């Protein structure tokens, strides 16, 4: 029998059909568990994400989640 290794760095998948609050909650949960960013950086990212329309928010959150 083969054992499957679970990765602890699973990035959530943001679906375009989800509500924007779900995106933000997923983003914050991922950042809290996997990134060592300060409060100011997270607030700056969220301010940028909220600054324009829904498509901009999606692409901004996705871009920062993909960043290493």
Secondary structure by P-SEA (a helix, b strand, c coil): cbbbbbbcbbbbbbbccccaaaaaaaaaaaaaccccccaaaaaaaaaaaacccaaaaaaaaaaaaacc
